[in-house]
Amino acid sequence: MHPFNKPLKDLTPSDIDFLIKNGVPEGRTLDYKRDLYSNNDAGKRDFLIDVSAFANTVGGYLIVGIEEQDGIPQVIPGIEIPSYDNLVQMYENLLKTSVDPAIRMVDFRVLDLQDSKKVLVIEVPRSISRPHVVTFLKHHRFYGRNSSGNYPFEVDDIRRAILESDTVAQRIRRFRMDRLSLIAAGETLIPSEVFGKIVLHIFPSSSFEVGQRYNLASSLTTSLQPMYCSGWDHRYTFDSFMTYSTFRNEHRARNYTQLFYNGIIEAVDTVILMPRNEKKGIPSVLFEESLVSSLRKYLSVLSSLEVDYPVWVCLSLLGVKEYMMFVSNYDFIDEIQPIDRDDLIIPEVQIDDASHPAEEILKPIFDSVWNACGYKQSVNYDEHGNWRLSKKK
């Protein structure tokens, strides 16, 4: 949905100039505003309608400070913002108190242009809590957005949005559990008798839409490499494009990464958790570095496919009962407790845009693994939540 193909935090004035020079029109995911919303009731209602319409459909961007004609941007008169913090606070409060359910994942960015002009960019992701109804001053209406602009929802639109929202989480969990069952049973390239499997899933929000199918080019081979692997093969399957590395003189895989045609990524590794010196353990440095590096690459693949956010990241560890955490790579420094179950199915983490670093996304997931080994949290993050291992890169 992004008109710039980059995170909001990386926008520059040249990106705004690009819209004008190329006449990028308004549409389902882009709306221009000449002036800031007025501070009266009508202005606040218009703001809530615009944001909720994006959130209820596929998300989008409001760019305030650009004058348009018939949807085509003409000039950039810019806007005056007496207090950016007060403005954002007012908008965020409106979205919490005057929309049901509240809309919380909206981002704001002011860009300083030439001649002291400013534009405000408001990024609205597609909401998994949709549909949102505007309740401001008892307005109580649902809105969506198409290529012609905002429109009020009819009963069928409301019903469809509710059904879609309720089923996304269920579909993610059902697909995930089905795939984990196949992996554990050896019905993928990974042999069933191998213990200590790492399974990473990434689910784009659009993956479960009817007819969703991306064009998967073989140029993805490099960026879609398996975890912890220096050499690999690739092939197309009925369901996906896959990269994989096999055991020597065998046809079964040590690890693979599979990009399904609907945008879901599944990466499985059996090497990192192989027992060393008869010890079953998780080599924490190698474990975290491999997952962070892989997640960066896989999110880059999804970006190249122009996949819409949010996406969900899920990690599962299979066959890890009695594994302990190696605080350094292959030594127990502090044996607190072994993992007490065969499989760790860690709750999914939602990412609302492409701006979050992989190590930030994975921190709550890593903490959960360390929790299972008796630790309060990953020791590879400092007291401010910064990943210590990034200093080595």
C-alpha positions as CSV (number, residue, x, y, z in Angstrom):
1,M,0.0,0.0,0.0
2,H,3.0,2.3,0.3
3,P,3.4,4.9,-2.5
4,F,7.2,5.2,-1.7
5,N,8.3,1.5,-1.1
6,K,10.1,2.5,2.1
7,P,9.3,2.9,5.8
8,L,7.6,6.1,6.9
9,K,10.7,7.0,9.0
10,D,12.9,7.0,5.9
11,L,10.8,9.4,3.8
12,T,12.6,12.5,2.5
13,P,11.4,15.7,0.8
14,S,12.3,14.2,-2.6
15,D,9.6,11.5,-2.1
16,I,7.0,14.2,-1.8
17,D,8.4,15.9,-4.9
18,F,8.1,12.6,-6.7
19,L,4.3,12.6,-6.2
20,I,4.0,16.0,-7.8
21,K,6.4,15.5,-10.7
22,N,4.8,12.1,-11.6
23,G,1.2,13.2,-10.9
24,V,0.6,10.2,-8.6
25,P,-3.2,10.2,-8.2
26,E,-5.3,9.7,-5.2
27,G,-6.8,6.2,-4.9
28,R,-7.7,3.5,-2.6
29,T,-4.5,3.9,-0.5
30,L,-3.6,7.5,-1.0
31,D,-5.4,10.8,-0.1
32,Y,-4.2,14.4,-0.4
33,K,-5.4,17.2,1.9
34,R,-4.7,20.9,1.2
35,D,-5.1,22.0,4.8
36,L,-5.0,20.5,8.3
37,Y,-8.3,19.2,9.6
38,S,-10.0,22.1,11.4
39,N,-10.1,21.9,15.1
40,N,-13.9,22.1,15.2
41,D,-16.4,19.1,15.4
42,A,-16.7,18.9,11.6
43,G,-12.9,18.7,11.2
44,K,-12.5,16.1,13.9
45,R,-15.3,14.0,12.3
46,D,-13.7,14.2,8.9
47,F,-10.3,13.1,10.3
48,L,-12.0,10.1,12.0
49,I,-13.8,9.2,8.8
50,D,-10.7,9.3,6.7
51,V,-8.6,7.2,9.1
52,S,-11.3,4.6,9.8
53,A,-12.0,4.2,6.1
54,F,-8.4,3.2,5.4
55,A,-8.2,1.0,8.5
56,N,-11.4,-0.8,7.5
57,T,-10.1,-1.7,4.0
58,V,-6.5,-2.1,3.0
59,G,-4.8,0.8,4.8
60,G,-3.3,3.9,3.2
61,Y,-1.7,7.3,3.5
62,L,-3.1,10.8,4.2
63,I,-0.7,13.5,3.0
64,V,-1.6,16.9,4.4
65,G,-0.2,20.0,2.7
66,I,-0.7,19.1,-1.0
67,E,-3.3,20.7,-3.2
68,E,-4.9,18.4,-5.7
69,Q,-7.3,18.8,-8.7
70,D,-9.5,15.9,-9.7
71,G,-7.3,13.7,-7.5
72,I,-4.0,14.7,-9.2
73,P,-1.4,16.6,-7.0
74,Q,-0.7,20.1,-8.3
75,V,1.4,22.1,-5.8
76,I,2.7,21.9,-2.3
77,P,1.4,25.0,-0.3
78,G,2.4,23.3,2.9
79,I,0.9,23.7,6.4
80,E,1.6,25.4,9.6
81,I,1.8,23.2,12.7
82,P,2.1,25.3,15.9
83,S,2.7,22.2,18.1
84,Y,3.4,18.8,16.5
85,D,3.2,17.0,19.8
86,N,-0.2,18.5,20.7
87,L,-1.6,17.8,17.3
88,V,-0.5,14.1,17.4
89,Q,-1.8,13.7,20.9
90,M,-5.2,15.2,19.9
91,Y,-5.4,12.8,16.9
92,E,-4.4,9.8,18.9
93,N,-6.9,10.6,21.7
94,L,-9.7,11.0,19.0
95,L,-8.8,7.6,17.6
96,K,-9.0,6.0,21.1
97,T,-12.2,7.7,22.3
98,S,-14.3,8.3,19.2
99,V,-13.8,5.1,17.2
100,D,-15.0,1.7,18.3
101,P,-12.9,-0.4,18.6
102,A,-10.1,2.1,19.1
103,I,-7.5,2.6,16.3
104,R,-4.0,2.5,17.8
105,M,-1.4,1.8,15.1
106,V,-1.5,5.1,13.2
107,D,1.9,6.8,12.6
108,F,2.6,10.4,11.9
109,R,5.6,12.1,10.2
110,V,6.3,15.8,9.4
111,L,8.6,16.6,6.5
112,D,10.3,19.9,6.1
113,L,10.4,21.0,2.5
114,Q,12.0,24.0,0.8
115,D,10.9,27.6,1.7
116,S,10.0,26.4,5.3
117,K,7.0,24.4,4.0
118,K,5.8,21.4,5.9
119,V,3.7,18.4,5.0
120,L,2.2,15.9,7.4
121,V,2.1,12.2,6.4
122,I,-0.3,10.0,8.3
123,E,0.1,6.2,7.8
124,V,-2.9,4.0,8.5
125,P,-2.4,0.2,8.4
126,R,-5.1,-2.2,7.6
127,S,-6.6,-3.1,11.0
128,I,-7.1,-6.7,12.2
129,S,-9.8,-5.3,14.6
130,R,-12.0,-4.0,11.8
131,P,-14.6,-2.9,11.2
132,H,-14.2,0.4,13.2
133,V,-17.3,2.6,13.6
134,V,-17.0,6.4,14.1
135,T,-18.8,7.2,17.3
136,F,-17.9,10.9,17.5
137,L,-20.9,13.0,18.6
138,K,-23.1,10.0,18.1
139,H,-22.2,9.8,14.4
140,H,-22.1,6.0,14.5
141,R,-21.2,5.1,10.9
142,F,-18.8,2.7,9.3
143,Y,-16.7,3.7,6.3
144,G,-14.5,2.1,3.7
145,R,-12.4,3.3,0.8
146,N,-12.2,2.5,-2.9
147,S,-10.5,4.1,-5.8
148,S,-13.1,6.9,-5.8
149,G,-12.6,7.8,-2.1
150,N,-14.5,7.1,1.1
151,Y,-17.9,5.5,1.2
152,P,-20.3,4.5,4.0
153,F,-20.5,0.8,4.7
154,E,-23.7,-1.0,3.9
155,V,-24.9,-4.0,6.0
156,D,-23.1,-6.5,3.7
157,D,-19.9,-4.5,4.0
158,I,-20.0,-4.6,7.8
159,R,-20.8,-8.3,7.9
160,R,-17.9,-9.1,5.5
161,A,-15.4,-7.0,7.5
162,I,-16.4,-8.8,10.7
163,L,-16.1,-12.2,9.2
164,E,-12.7,-11.4,7.7
165,S,-11.3,-10.0,10.9
166,D,-12.5,-12.9,13.1
167,T,-11.1,-15.5,10.8
168,V,-7.6,-14.1,10.1
169,A,-6.2,-15.1,13.5
170,Q,-7.9,-18.5,13.3
171,R,-6.6,-19.2,9.8
172,I,-3.0,-18.3,10.9
173,R,-3.2,-20.7,13.8
174,R,-4.8,-23.5,11.8
175,F,-2.3,-23.2,9.0
176,R,0.6,-23.0,11.5
177,M,-0.5,-26.1,13.4
178,D,-1.2,-28.1,10.2
179,R,2.3,-27.3,9.0
180,L,4.0,-28.1,12.3
181,S,2.2,-31.5,12.3
182,L,3.5,-32.2,8.8
183,I,7.1,-31.2,9.8
184,A,7.0,-33.3,13.0
185,A,5.7,-36.3,11.0
186,G,8.4,-36.1,8.4
187,E,6.0,-35.2,5.6
188,T,8.2,-32.3,4.4
189,L,11.8,-32.4,3.3
190,I,12.8,-32.7,7.0
191,P,13.2,-36.2,8.4
192,S,10.9,-37.0,11.3
193,E,13.6,-38.7,13.3
194,V,15.6,-35.5,13.6
195,F,15.0,-33.7,16.9
196,G,15.6,-30.1,17.7
197,K,13.8,-28.3,14.8
198,I,13.5,-24.6,14.5
199,V,10.4,-23.5,12.6
200,L,9.9,-19.8,11.6
201,H,6.6,-18.7,10.0
202,I,5.8,-15.3,8.5
203,F,2.2,-14.6,7.7
204,P,1.2,-11.5,5.6
205,S,-2.3,-10.1,6.3
206,S,-3.2,-10.6,2.7
207,S,-2.2,-14.3,2.5
208,F,-5.7,-15.6,3.2
209,E,-7.6,-13.4,0.8
210,V,-9.4,-15.3,-2.0
211,G,-7.3,-15.6,-5.1
212,Q,-4.1,-14.1,-3.6
213,R,-1.1,-15.3,-5.6
214,Y,2.3,-13.6,-6.0
215,N,4.6,-14.0,-9.0
216,L,7.7,-15.8,-7.5
217,A,10.8,-15.3,-9.6
218,S,13.9,-17.4,-9.3
219,S,15.8,-14.2,-8.5
220,L,14.6,-14.8,-5.0
221,T,17.2,-17.6,-4.6
222,T,19.8,-15.4,-2.8
223,S,17.5,-13.6,-0.3
224,L,15.4,-16.7,0.4
225,Q,18.4,-18.8,1.6
226,P,17.8,-21.3,4.4
227,M,18.8,-20.5,7.9
228,Y,22.5,-21.2,8.9
229,C,23.5,-22.4,5.5
230,S,26.3,-21.5,3.1
231,G,25.2,-23.5,0.1
232,W,21.8,-24.6,-1.2
233,D,19.6,-25.7,-4.1
234,H,16.2,-24.3,-5.1
235,R,13.1,-25.6,-6.9
236,Y,9.5,-24.8,-7.6
237,T,6.7,-26.9,-6.1
238,F,3.0,-27.0,-6.6
239,D,2.6,-24.7,-3.5
240,S,5.7,-22.7,-3.4
241,F,9.3,-21.6,-4.3
242,M,11.8,-23.4,-2.1
243,T,15.5,-23.2,-1.2
244,Y,17.1,-26.1,0.7
245,S,20.3,-27.8,1.8
246,T,20.5,-31.6,2.0
247,F,22.4,-34.1,4.2
248,R,25.5,-35.4,2.5
249,N,24.6,-38.2,0.1
250,E,20.9,-38.0,1.0
251,H,17.8,-36.5,-0.4
252,R,16.3,-35.3,2.9
253,A,17.0,-31.7,3.9
254,R,18.9,-30.3,6.9
255,N,17.0,-27.0,6.4
256,Y,14.8,-25.3,3.9
257,T,12.9,-22.1,3.4
258,Q,9.6,-22.2,1.5
259,L,7.8,-19.1,0.1
260,F,4.2,-20.1,-0.7
261,Y,2.5,-18.4,-3.6
262,N,0.1,-16.6,-1.2
263,G,3.1,-14.9,0.5
264,I,3.5,-17.1,3.6
265,I,7.2,-18.0,4.4
266,E,8.1,-21.1,6.3
267,A,11.8,-21.7,7.3
268,V,12.9,-24.9,9.0
269,D,16.4,-25.7,10.4
270,T,17.8,-28.9,12.1
271,V,21.5,-27.9,12.3
272,I,21.5,-25.2,14.9
273,L,19.9,-27.4,17.6
274,M,22.0,-30.5,16.8
275,P,23.4,-32.0,20.1
276,R,27.1,-31.1,20.7
277,N,29.3,-33.2,22.9
278,E,26.2,-35.2,23.9
279,K,24.6,-32.1,25.2
280,K,21.2,-31.0,24.1
281,G,21.2,-27.2,24.2
282,I,20.3,-24.0,22.4
283,P,23.5,-22.1,21.4
284,S,22.0,-18.7,22.2
285,V,24.4,-16.6,20.2
286,L,24.1,-18.7,17.0
287,F,20.4,-19.2,17.6
288,E,19.6,-15.5,17.8
289,E,22.0,-14.3,15.1
290,S,20.7,-16.8,12.6
291,L,17.0,-15.9,13.2
292,V,17.7,-12.2,13.1
293,S,19.7,-12.5,9.9
294,S,17.1,-14.7,8.3
295,L,14.1,-12.6,9.3
296,R,15.8,-9.5,7.8
297,K,16.2,-11.3,4.5
298,Y,12.7,-12.8,4.5
299,L,11.0,-9.4,5.3
300,S,13.1,-7.9,2.4
301,V,11.6,-10.6,0.1
302,L,8.1,-9.7,1.2
303,S,8.9,-6.0,0.6
304,S,10.1,-6.9,-3.0
305,L,6.7,-8.5,-3.5
306,E,5.0,-5.4,-2.2
307,V,3.1,-7.4,0.4
308,D,0.8,-5.4,2.6
309,Y,1.2,-5.1,6.3
310,P,0.5,-6.1,9.0
311,V,2.4,-9.4,9.0
312,W,2.8,-11.9,11.8
313,V,6.0,-13.6,12.9
314,C,5.8,-17.0,14.7
315,L,8.6,-19.2,16.0
316,S,8.2,-22.9,17.1
317,L,10.8,-25.3,18.5
318,L,10.0,-28.9,18.0
319,G,11.5,-31.9,19.8
320,V,13.3,-29.8,22.5
321,K,12.3,-31.5,25.7
322,E,15.3,-31.4,28.2
323,Y,17.2,-28.9,26.0
324,M,18.9,-26.2,28.1
325,M,20.2,-22.8,27.1
326,F,23.9,-22.5,26.2
327,V,24.5,-18.9,27.4
328,S,27.6,-18.9,25.2
329,N,27.4,-21.0,22.1
330,Y,28.3,-24.4,23.3
331,D,28.8,-24.2,27.1
332,F,26.4,-24.2,30.0
333,I,27.4,-21.2,32.2
334,D,24.3,-21.4,34.3
335,E,22.2,-24.6,34.2
336,I,18.9,-23.3,35.6
337,Q,16.4,-25.8,34.1
338,P,15.8,-27.8,31.0
339,I,12.7,-27.2,28.7
340,D,9.9,-29.3,30.2
341,R,8.0,-30.1,27.0
342,D,8.6,-31.5,23.5
343,D,7.4,-28.5,21.6
344,L,7.5,-24.7,22.3
345,I,4.7,-23.0,20.3
346,I,5.5,-19.4,20.9
347,P,2.7,-16.8,20.4
348,E,2.8,-14.8,17.2
349,V,4.2,-11.2,17.1
350,Q,2.4,-8.6,14.9
351,I,4.4,-6.2,12.8
352,D,2.4,-3.2,11.5
353,D,5.0,-1.7,9.1
354,A,8.4,-2.4,7.6
355,S,10.3,0.0,9.8
356,H,10.9,-2.3,12.8
357,P,14.4,-4.0,13.0
358,A,14.4,-7.8,13.1
359,E,16.1,-7.9,16.5
360,E,13.3,-5.7,17.9
361,I,10.6,-7.9,16.4
362,L,12.2,-11.1,17.8
363,K,12.9,-9.9,21.3
364,P,9.6,-11.1,22.9
365,I,10.0,-14.4,21.0
366,F,13.6,-14.8,22.3
367,D,12.5,-13.9,25.8
368,S,9.9,-16.7,25.7
369,V,12.5,-19.3,24.8
370,W,14.8,-18.1,27.6
371,N,11.8,-18.2,29.9
372,A,11.3,-21.9,29.1
373,C,14.9,-22.4,30.1
374,G,14.5,-20.7,33.5
375,Y,15.7,-17.2,32.6
376,K,13.8,-13.9,33.0
377,Q,14.7,-12.8,29.5
378,S,17.4,-13.1,26.8
379,V,20.8,-12.1,28.2
380,N,21.7,-10.9,24.7
381,Y,19.7,-7.6,25.2
382,D,20.7,-4.8,27.5
383,E,18.5,-3.0,30.0
384,H,17.2,-0.7,27.3
385,G,16.2,-3.6,25.0
386,N,19.1,-3.1,22.6
387,W,20.5,-6.3,21.1
388,R,24.1,-6.7,22.2
389,L,25.0,-9.0,19.3
390,S,24.4,-6.2,16.8
391,K,27.7,-4.6,17.9
392,K,29.5,-7.6,16.3
393,K,28.0,-6.9,12.9
